[in-house]
Amino acid sequence: MSGPCITTLLKSYKLSRLFPTIMEEARMVQSLGMRSTQMTPTRTQYTSVISQLEQRDLSYESAIRSLNALQSNAATLQKIRKERQKHVHLNLPQTRLYLERSGVTQDMLNNLKVIHISGTKGKGSTCAFCESILRQYGLRTGFYSSPHLVSATERVRLDGEPVSRAKFTQYFWEVYDKVCRGRSSEDRPPYFQFLTILAFNIFIREKVDVAIIEVGIGGEYDCTNIIQNPVVTGITALGLDHTNILGNTIAEIAWHKAGIMKQGTPTYIDGNQHSDALKVISARSRELSASSLSQVPELDQFNWDRYPPVLGLHGQIQRRNAALALTLSKAFLVATYPELLPVYDVQPLVISHQPMEGSGDIDTVQPFQISGNMALGLRLADWPGRTQMVEKERLQYYLDGAHTEESVRACASWFNKASKQAISPDDKIYKVMIFNTSGDRDPQVLLTPFLSCHLDLVIFTTNLSGLQGAVDQENFTTTDKIQLDRCKSHLHLWTKLHTKRFEVADENLRSSLPPITSGNSVPAVIIPLISDVILWLNNDSKLQEGQAGSNLIADIPAPVHLLDADRIQVLVTGSLHLVGGVIACIQEDGMPPRRTIDPELVARYKNPDIPGEQLLLPSEKPKCHLRTGRYNNVPGML
């Protein structure tokens, strides 16, 4: 009588739970050179199987591969998008189910002190400002955001730093084994839902004093909205994005974003919104019984005292994000850690019942005095890949993952100013834009503002880095063909924009564009892999040696002006995934560059006897007029 087949034997010993899917089980059997349904294992073969199972790969790379397996493939994703509205109401109950399966109850989550922030643009930056401010008060901070640029560890931060690979791996397998292992694909959370559950596990186990949580998409049905008891909630600027999920109007999108408001919890918002959005937010605050709804003042209305108004994140749009972050941070401290505030500062925020013009019936927070910790937190805030400049020899990379209509306009404005300030008068400059989009975003809307950037060349590429072993950047939600077809569409559209076949609807934007003539159209090329783009821009010898990832670029001659330029200014925008791919290619360690903190500067901020003049860096002093309180041309200053 023949013995059981190997698969049956494994299951009889209840070892199949070590395989997430039948496919993994089959791969194990195949690796042993056996056919699962026909061969009876000998004792030696069985012992070999047990040995391999006991030596299960629990490395970081294996964790990321298992995480990536939770992504929906491109075909499945299309089906999900079409049917999403039918099942969207199930998202939160499912998230709670998986959370409890991981060992975290709703009561445990409710005890976490949370700042919950939604919005279309600036929500990540606002979270980064909040985290930096609260860390200056000595709090242990947790910060959950998405997407990551290079490494999945960036999504979960402790004390301002991405969680270490070792800690990520440890917590990943603990949660994965409880939630996913041995279960069918239908009984596992998808990628973002799993990471949300993982983040909550880490923050609770690491005993953070505050968890700053950025909403993924929308708010009402977002996985993060299982939070029932936030200390305070915030809503940043709204715009049209993820329209296939949230709706095609600003009012529909506002309904989703406002869904994070909770009974008895104050909400603060960026009041520079479309009137339709403000009406919906106001109505939803009453529907959800928020304790209050207030818009924040402009940043320059706060009392800065002796502190220079310097922001760590550059660009005009960051002023609004910083104002919201100041308000959220103070409201959080007053409610949870009043002992950390000076005596004069422990009172609740004062609300003016005289709304700003155009804000409907929404009250306004009265400006308050900024403390040294708040000013320092704003100055040291670090949010890689957003209005960030990185220099690599003669190449200056301007990185901004802007991907909405409002944010690309802000990006174009920032690039125009920053690129002028970063060069000498005699430098020969060559300006390049590397561009891509993702999802269902309108490329015409995203490309048009860059017509005013006086570019010399545009390179359309995919989000594929072309690097070996870049498991953190694997994306199964799209295909190579889809990405390359999108590049071709972008190139076709760019050509049409330069021949005026498309009319720019916005009058202000149209008036700022240079006249289009046959002699000033900006050429564009397609280079499919990001790593090849970087090699090509550097005129790297690997191209001549035939070692580039794509043979295509060897046939694209570099423009003479590019080769002769003293400075090549490279704007990378349109997609955070693209920015991440570029960072992975240009950084030696493949990780986003981090801000260097000067401990002496920190000490000066902490010392109340140091005058304001000494809080400026030497390079900033000649550009500042302290007696008039005006600061001119200083990066990050108001």
C-alpha positions, -999 to 999 in steps of 0.1 A, spaced: 0 0 0 15 33 -10 19 61 15 2 95 13 15 121 -11 37 148 2 10 175 3 -13 152 23 15 144 47 23 180 53 -13 188 60 -17 158 83 10 172 105 -6 207 103 24 221 87 5 236 57 -1 267 78 35 276 71 25 283 35 5 314 27 -9 298 -5 -10 265 -24 13 281 -49 40 285 -23 35 249 -12 38 237 -48 70 257 -52 85 240 -21 76 206 -35 90 215 -69 122 226 -53 127 191 -38 123 176 -73 90 158 -64 55 157 -79 30 164 -51 3 140 -64 23 111 -76 53 105 -54 54 90 -19 81 106 2 107 85 20 116 92 56 148 110 43 127 132 20 102 139 47 130 149 71 144 172 44 110 189 40 107 195 77 142 209 78 135 234 51 102 244 67 120 250 100 145 272 82 118 295 69 131 327 54 122 355 79 144 382 63 134 417 55 134 409 18 111 380 23 88 402 44 86 427 15 79 399 -10 51 386 12 38 422 16 39 428 -22 19 396 -27 -10 414 -10 -11 439 -39 -39 434 -65 -26 428 -100 -36 452 -128 -65 432 -141 -80 425 -106 -75 462 -97 -96 473 -126 -124 450 -115 -121 463 -79 -123 499 -91 -155 492 -111 -172 474 -81 -157 495 -53 -188 515 -46 -208 483 -41 -186 471 -13 -169 503 0 -190 502 32 -174 469 41 -139 483 43 -140 495 79 -156 463 93 -130 442 75 -102 464 88 -115 460 124 -117 422 119 -81 420 107 -70 444 135 -85 422 162 -71 391 145 -36 407 149 -42 410 186 -52 447 189 -87 454 201 -107 485 193 -104 496 230 -66 493 227 -67 515 196 -90 540 213 -64 545 240 -38 556 214 -35 594 213 -41 602 177 -40 632 153 -59 622 122 -54 642 90 -71 641 56 -70 662 25 -61 662 -11 -28 680 -10 -5 688 19 -18 662 43 16 644 44 35 677 48 11 688 76 17 655 94 54 659 90 52 694 105 31 681 134 55 653 141 85 675 141 68 701 165 57 675 190 91 658 190 106 691 201 84 688 233 101 655 241 72 633 230 78 598 215 61 602 181 47 577 157 38 588 121 20 567 95 20 579 59 18 567 23 31 560 -2 68 553 4 95 566 -19 121 539 -17 116 516 13 83 504 29 98 512 63 93 550 55 55 545 60 59 538 97 81 563 116 92 564 152 107 596 166 110 611 131 129 582 116 116 553 94 113 522 116 145 501 113 145 472 89 151 448 119 121 462 138 99 463 107 107 427 100 101 416 135 67 432 137 58 423 102 61 385 107 43 387 141 13 404 124 15 385 92 14 351 109 -17 360 129 -36 378 100 -25 361 68 -6 329 71 -25 298 61 -55 318 49 -69 322 14 -64 353 -6 -100 363 0 -94 362 38 -63 385 38 -62 422 39 -49 440 8 -16 459 9 -26 492 24 -50 477 49 -23 454 61 2 482 65 -24 502 85 -29 473 109 9 469 111 14 506 119 -12 505 147 5 474 162 39 491 162 27 523 177 9 505 205 37 481 212 63 509 211 42 530 235 42 562 215 29 594 231 13 605 199 4 588 166 0 611 136 -20 593 110 -23 604 74 -54 592 56 -48 570 26 -76 578 1 -107 598 10 -115 595 47 -150 582 53 -142 546 42 -104 548 45 -88 520 65 -74 545 90 -109 556 99 -113 527 123 -99 554 147 -128 563 169 -113 585 195 -88 609 180 -76 638 201 -80 662 172 -86 660 134 -75 681 105 -84 687 69 -59 702 45 -66 718 11 -90 699 -12 -89 693 -49 -98 668 -76 -80 636 -72 -89 599 -71 -121 609 -89 -129 573 -99 -132 565 -62 -143 597 -45 -164 614 -71 -160 640 -98 -169 672 -79 -152 690 -51 -184 686 -30 -183 648 -33 -146 647 -24 -152 670 6 -179 646 18 -153 617 20 -125 638 34 -148 652 62 -157 616 72 -128 615 97 -146 640 120 -157 623 152 -183 631 180 -168 653 206 -135 659 187 -124 693 175 -116 697 138 -93 723 123 -91 730 85 -73 750 59 -100 776 51 -86 784 17 -111 761 1 -138 762 -26 -171 774 -12 -187 741 -21 -162 722 -1 -166 744 29 -204 740 28 -201 702 28 -175 702 56 -197 724 77 -227 702 72 -208 670 80 -194 685 112 -229 688 124 -239 654 111 -209 637 128 -212 659 160 -177 672 160 -172 693 191 -160 723 170 -150 732 134 -126 760 129 -103 773 102 -68 783 109 -53 818 104 -26 827 79 9 818 90 22 853 91 -6 863 115 9 842 143 31 859 169 66 847 161 82 867 189 120 864 185 119 834 162 127 837 125 98 824 104 118 796 87 101 765 74 119 732 67 97 726 37 98 751 9 72 765 -13 42 789 -9 18 760 -3 37 749 28 28 781 47 -8 768 48 2 734 59 24 749 86 -4 770 100 -26 740 102 1 720 119 7 747 145 -29 747 154 -33 709 155 -2 705 176 -12 731 202 -47 717 204 -32 682 210 -8 695 237 -35 714 256 -57 683 256 -32 657 265 1 671 278 -6 706 292 23 703 316 47 706 287 34 741 278 44 773 296 18 787 320 7 814 296 1 788 269 -21 761 285 -54 777 277 -76 762 250 -74 778 215 -95 810 213 -121 808 186 -134 839 168 -170 836 158 -165 861 130 -157 838 100 -132 848 73 -146 862 41 -160 834 19 -158 807 46 -195 805 53 -204 798 89 -170 783 99 -153 799 129 -117 810 129 -89 803 153 -73 834 167 -36 836 161 -15 827 191 22 831 202 46 805 188 69 789 213 105 780 206 96 743 203 70 751 177 93 774 157 121 748 158 98 720 148 87 739 118 123 747 108 136 711 112 106 694 95 118 669 70 96 654 43 117 639 15 106 641 -21 85 672 -16 101 705 -28 135 690 -21 168 698 -39 196 673 -41 229 681 -57 251 655 -74 281 672 -90 268 694 -119 233 679 -117 208 696 -94 177 675 -88 145 693 -78 122 666 -64 85 671 -59 60 643 -62 32 668 -70 3 649 -87 -28 672 -84 -37 703 -104 -31 726 -74 2 709 -63 18 709 -98 11 746 -101 28 751 -68 56 729 -80 62 749 -111 62 781 -91 87 766 -66 110 753 -94 110 787 -112 121 805 -81 144 778 -66 163 771 -98 171 808 -102 184 811 -67 207 780 -70 229 793 -98 256 819 -105 250 846 -131 276 832 -154 265 795 -153 255 778 -184 222 762 -175 203 733 -190 168 725 -177 153 691 -179 120 677 -166 116 640 -158 78 633 -158 53 605 -153 18 601 -139 0 572 -123 -36 562 -117 -64 580 -136 -50 615 -134 -54 639 -163 -19 644 -178 -30 676 -196 -39 692 -163 -6 681 -148 17 690 -177 3 724 -186 18 745 -157 53 734 -167 50 751 -200 61 782 -181 93 767 -167 116 775 -196 126 739 -200 152 727 -225 141 691 -226 114 668 -212 120 631 -205 90 608 -202 97 576 -183 80 549 -163 81 544 -126 104 514 -131 138 520 -116 156 492 -135 176 485 -104 183 449 -94 167 437 -61 145 468 -56 117 447 -40 103 476 -21 94 493 -54 77 463 -70 42 473 -82 18 447 -94 -11 471 -98 1 480 -133 21 464 -161 51 474 -181 29 478 -212 5 501 -194 34 523 -182 51 525 -216 18 533 -233 13 561 -208 47 575 -217 37 576 -254 5 593 -245 24 620 -225 48 626 -254 19 630 -278 1 653 -255 32 675 -249 36 679 -286 0 690 -290 4 715 -261 32 731 -280 13 734 -312 -16 750 -294 -40 722 -304 -51 723 -268 -64 755 -253 -54 763 -218 -86 770 -199 -72 789 -169 -68 826 -180 -42 834 -153 -21 804 -163 -25 811 -200 -13 847 -196 19 835 -179 29 811 -206 55 821 -232 43 826 -268 45 794 -287 63 797 -321 79 772 -343 113 779 -328 107 776 -291 89 743 -286 105 721 -260 117 687 -273 108 655 -255 120 619 -255 109 586 -239 135 566 -219 116 537 -203 138 530 -172 147 556 -146 182 542 -141 188 547 -179 175 583 -176 201 590 -149 229 574 -169 219 593 -200 219 627 -182 253 620 -168 266 609 -202 277 578 -183 304 556 -200 282 526 -193 261 537 -222 290 533 -246 300 500 -230 265 486 -236 258 480 -199 227 502 -197 194 485 -189 180 496 -222 197 495 -256 172 522 -267 190 551 -251 223 544 -268 206 556 -300 195 589 -284 223 614 -288 227 639 -259 221 675 -269 252 696 -273 239 722 -248 233 694 -222 269 683 -226 283 718 -224 262 730 -194 278 740 -161 246 731 -143 219 707 -153 187 714 -134 165 684 -133 129 687 -121 114 653 -112 76 655 -107 42 641 -115 44 610 -93 58 602 -59 67 567 -72 88 584 -99 105 606 -73 113 575 -52 128 557 -82 151 586 -90 162 588 -53 170 551 -54 192 557 -84 211 588 -74 217 581 -37 246 560 -27 226 541 -1 195 542 -22 175 560 5 160 594 7 184 621 19 177 633 54 182 668 68 213 674 89 205 689 122 229 714 138 229 707 176 242 742 182 212 757 164 189 736 184 206 747 217 202 784 207 164 779 201 161 763 235 179 791 252 154 820 258 183 845 263 196 841 228 185 870 206 167 864 173 197 875 152 216 844 165 189 820 154 198 826 117 225 807 98 254 829 86 243 825 50 209 839 60 220 870 79 229 893 49 195 887 34 175 895 65 162 929 78 157 922 115 148 957 126 118 957 102 109 921 109 112 913 72 131 883 59 139 883 22 150 855 -1 158 831 27 148 795 18 117 785 37 110 820 51 77 837 49 
